[in-house]
């Protein structure tokens, strides 16, 4: 499963790199795929690359949804993994 998240551009370093806010953490990402990017724009981030510009309202609504998720939701809902050789639980 892949996850792309909205991030806001805080600084444009050059035509291929920008600093974004990732949930309170500043990180540098590749923005070469997004044309005419401006400080304050929201982009969809996946594996270090901005894929496309995102409407501000849509980005903020998505971030609100993420903020409402429990921190341990992914741990509580992991399916049992079974061994391919003996069929026993890997947990």
Secondary structure by P-SEA (a helix, b strand, c coil): cbbbbbbbbcccccccbbbbbcccbbbbbbccccccccccbbbbbccccccccccaaaaaaaaaaaaacccccccccccbbbbcccccccc
